[in-house]
Amino acid sequence: MFKRIFGLAALSAGILLFGIQSAAAGNGDVTCTDAFAGTAANVIVPHDNGCDLSGATVTHDVIVEHDAGLLAYGLTVGRDIRLAYGDYLELGVTTVGRDINLGTGGEAHLERTTIGGSFDALAPTTVQTGSNGPDTAAGPVRIARDLTIKGTPDEDFVFDGLCSLNVGHDVRIVDRAVTFGIGFGDNCFGRQPNTVGHDLVLTHDTAEIGFFGPSVIEVGNNTVGHDLVFTHNTAAPGGYLEVSDNQVAGNAICEANSPAVGSPEPSDGPNIVGGKNTCG
């Protein structure tokens, strides 16, 4: 529940008003329950708290306990950001030396961020990249290794909007059931589509009927360095599955989907594929 309150405040106000960080240990670790803009070895955000790390330098790790929130613009992390379950994450102008791990029921909003390793999200409510809100500057998200989004939380609103991504190796969105859709590179509204260095894989994903009606899965206008694999995905009646306008150096494989891939938009065009193409 805390992540929802934290996220709403961050998106509506653009910044959260916090006091001074709550405690600093002698070993250089900081427990943050409000804000911290100095230098620390590790920062821990306790459960049911929020921390603004804008301007901070963390030489090792940021550890966010369950049902907590982390907001930062201008943050440098030497190693990892590790979030438990039910957490809220918003980053801009941020550099992470290694990985970001987001737990079940968490949500992530990223812009102008560089990740030196991988981003892994296990059953998040949402992952959104490229722009955090109407009052933020927007900008690309660079991930040196892999982006993985896997599984579905027990939530009413589940969706992903992924734009302005540059991923060095693989993107995998698997075993995901969404009620408000998945957009990978399509409908980016002024932001850029995505570049994937190796494989782009969406498999065993489901676009369900949510509060606003049938949802969709759209993969459009991306550049893929190796293969695009879109298989065993489904959409509820009234929804659709789209794979269009992508440039794929290797193979584009669309198989065992229900319904078959297609688009209601006449402006959507075919994929440009170097190898085998079953996506149209």
N, C-alpha and C positions, 0 to 999 in steps of 0.2 A: 504493500500500500504506500509506503514512503516514497518509492520511486515515482509514483504517479504525481504526488504532491510536488516533489522536487522538480520533476520534468515540466509540469505545468507552469510553475513559477519561472523556470529558466527560459522557457520558450516565449512566454508572454511578456516578461520584463526584460529579457535579454541578459540580465545579470542578477544574481542573488546577493542580498545584503547580509554579510556575515560579520562577526566580530573577529577577534584575534584567535589564532589557533590555541587549542585548549591545553596541550601539554607537550613538552619536549624532553625526551630522556637524555641521559648523559652520553649514550652511545651514538647520538645523532639521529635517532628515530623520532618521529613525530606522530602523535595521535591527533587527528584533525576532526573537529566536530563543527567547524564553521569556515575558517579560511586560513591559508598559509601561503606566503609568497617568498619564503626564504629558501635555504638550501638544507636538505636532509638526506640521510642515507636511505631510509625507508619511511613511507608515510602509510599509516593505517587509518582507515575510515571505519569507525565502529558501526554496528547495525543500528538502523533507525536514525542515522545522522546523515548530514550532507556536508560536503567539503568543496570549497572553491580553491583550486590550486593555480589559478591564473598567475603567471609570472614566476612560478616556483621551479627549482631544479632539484630533482630526486636522483641521486646517483645510482641507487639500486632499484627497488620495486615500490609500486603503489598497490596496496592490498585493500580492497573494499569488501567489508563484510556484508551479510545478507540484508536486503531491504534498505539499502543505503544509496547515496547519490554522489557522483563526482562530476564537477563542472570545471573546465580549464580552458583558458585562451592564453597562449604563450607559455606552455609547459614543456619541460625537457625531462625525460625519464631515461635513465641509463640502461635499464633492463626491461622489466615486464610491468604491465598493469593487469592485475588479477581480480576479477569480480566474482562474487558468490552468486546467489540466486535472488531474483526480485530487485535487481539494481538498475539505476539510471546512469548513463554515461553520455556526456556531451563534451566534445573536444574540438578545438580550432587552434591553428597556428601551433601545433604540438608535434614533437618528435619523440618517438618511443624506440629505444635501441633494439629491443627484441620483439616480444609478442604481447598481444592483448587477448585475454580469455574472458568471455562473457558467459555467465551461467543461466540456468533455466529461468524463464520469465523476465529476463532483463531486456533493456532497450538501449540502443546505441545510436547516436547522432554524431557524424564526423564530417568535418570540412577542413581543408588546408592542414592535413595531418600526414605525417610520414611514419610508417611502421617498418622497422628494420628486419623483422621476422614475419610472423603470420598473425592473422586475425581469426580466432575460432569462437563461434557462437553456438552454444548448445541450447536448443529450444527457446530462442528469444521471442519476445512479442514483436519486436521490429528491429531491423537494421536499416539505417538511412544514411546515405553518403552524398557529399557534394554541396549541400546547403543545410544549415541547421535551423533556419527560420528567416522570415522576411527582413529582420533587422541585423542579420549577420552578413559578412562579406562574401560568403560562399567560396569555393575553390576545391582543387583536386585532392584526392586521397590516394597516397602511394603506399602499396604493400609489397615488400621485397619478395616474399615467398608466396604463401597461399591464403585464400579467403575461403572459409568453410562455414556454412550455416546449415545446421542439421537438427531436425526434430521440431516438435510443436508443443507449446505450453498449453495449460488449461486456462485459456483466456478467450474473451469474446472478440477482440480486435487483434488480428495477427496479419501483418503485412510487411513487405520489404520494398524500399525504393532506392535503387542503387544506380548512381550516376557519377560521372567525373572520377571513376576509378582507374588506376593503373596498377595492375597486379602482375608481379614478375613471373609467377608460375601458374598454379591452377586456381580456378574458382569452382567450388562444389556447393550446390544448393540441393539438399537431398532429404527425403522423408519429411517433407514440410507440408502442412495443411494450413492454408491462409483463408481468411474471411474477407480481406480487403485487397487481395491480389499481390502479385510479385511483378515489379517492373525492373528489368535489367537493361539499362541503356535506352529504353523506350519512354516517351513522355517525360523527358527531362526538363522541358520548359526553360530553355536558356542555358542550362548546364550542359556539360559534354557527355556523350556516350562513353563507353568503357573500352579499355584495352587490356586484354588478357594474354600474357606471354606464352602460355602453353595451352592447357585444356580448359574449356568451359563446359561444365556438366550440370544439368538439371535432370533429376530422375526421381521417380516415385513421389512427386509433388502433387498436391491437390488444391484446386481453386474451389472453395466451398461457397455456399450461400450465406451471406452475413447480414448485418443490420441494413445495409444499403442495397441488398439484392445479390445476384450472382457476381462472383469475382472472376478475375482473369489472370493468366500468366503470360507476360509479354517479354520477349527477348529480341531487341531490335537495335540496329545501327552500331553494333559493336565490332571491334577488330580482335580476332582470335588468332594467336600465333601457331596453334597446332589444330586440335579437333574441337568441334562443337557437338556435344552429345545431349539430345533432348528426348528422353525415353520414359515410358511407363508413367506419364503424367495424365491427370484427369481434370476436367472442369465440369461443374454441375450444369444442368440444363439452363440455358440462357447465358452462360459464360463461354469463354473460348481460350484457345492456346495459340499464341502467335510466335513465329520465328521468322523474321524478315529483315532485309536490308543489312545483313551482317557480312563482313569480309572475313573469310576463314581460309587460312593457308593450307590446312589439311583437309579432313573430311567433315561434312555436316550430316549428322545422323539423327533423323527424327523417326522413331519407330515405336509401335505399341502404345500410342497415345489415344485418349478418348475424350473429346472428339479429335480427329486428325488436325494437325496444325493448319491454321488459316487466319485470316484477318477480315474484319468488317470494313476496314479502311481502304478505299481504292488507291490511296497514295502510297501504301506499303508495297515495296517491290521485292524482287527475288534476292536471294543471297548470292554473293560472289564467292565461289568455292574452288580451291585448288585441286581437291581430290574428289572422292565420292560425295554425292549430294542427294539426300532423300528428304531435305527440308524445303525444297522449292526455291 
